[in-house]
Amino acid sequence: MQRNPLASLVANPLAGVFVALLIIFGISALLSPYFLTSYNMSVIARSLAFVGLVTIGQSMLLILGELDLSLGVIGGLCGIISGILMVNYGINPVVALGLALAMGAALGFINGILVTKLRLHSLVLTIGTAGIYGGVTLVLTKGVAITGIPAEIQFLGRGTVYGIPVPFIIMLVVLAIGTFITLKTPFGRYMYAVGNNTQAAKMLGIKVDRVRVAIFTLAGLLAALAGLLMVARLGTAQPSIGDTWVLPPIAASVIGGVATTGGVGTPLGAIFGAAIIAIIENIIVLFGVSPYWQGVVSGAIVVLAISFDAISRRYIRREG
């Protein structure tokens, strides 16, 4: 029996989100003469890079059926730690960045351990850890930005290679690695197995808790990397870094075909979703709409994406 074309498109969310991305890109180019300028393309790519790194980690967690709401705060805290180490203690920038990355991985590891050992829902637990990590950031900074970030690391956030922003290049490298791990390695197959059916995965001999902790750790590392690149971009370590990295990665993942129930999706699709959000937010700016509306748009996109996810999966089950 031949599948309904609409069902086929819904069943292949990666193709669907790519088509949607192309359509939105084309409409945006028609709406504003400034959209396709090299400067604006650079702005979109650079802004996408920071959220994209967090999105890659969040999408892998969602594939597991988990969620980490503390990733943005982890990115901000690690950015602050790097600033303190470089400015207040005079530590070599490379060493400081390495220590901050390790801290991001450690904070993600803590989240993973707490989720697996306490058997708490990751959504609830990471709301708590986000409060803790955010509180530590405010204690360390008293709400004041750390200035005097060494110029030699600012290339990581501000530089370009053949006109392409360095943060975007870094994100693409991470995306390639994440996609390879997810789709081409045994560990990736374990992720999907855990996300589809935890009990069945255990019966197959998969170390479910180890897989979960590993992905929480990786997500924390990527959030820290995003925070460090933002510090390099701004030239200061600001306590507000990461504040806007909560809803967009979730929305981007769901738009990109990652199921909120786990077991479905890819980091590549999630980045396509992040690109859609980045373009929409860019058009808002180009039209002179208040940036405060970006939060409204992000929230609306989350609601619509999750609703579409639920409706489309019911549709697939009915067609099947």
Buried (B, 14 or more C-beta within 10 A) or exposed (E): EEEEEEBBBBBEBBBBBBEBBEEBBEEBEEEBEEBEEEEBBBBBBBBBBBBBBBBBBBBBBBBBBBBBBBBBBBBBBBBBBBBBBBBEEEBEBEEBBBBBBBBBBBBBBBBBBBBBEEEEEBEEBBEBBBEBBBEBBEEBBEEEBBEEBBEEBBEBBBBBEEEBBBBBBBBBEBBEEBBEBBBEEEBBBBBBBBBBBBEEBBEEEBEBBEBBBBBBBBBBBBBBBBBBBBBBBBBBBBBEBBEBBBBBBBBBBBBBBBBBEBBBBBBBBBBBBBBBBBBBBBBBBBEEEEEEEBEEBBEEBBEEBBEBBBEBBEBBEEBE
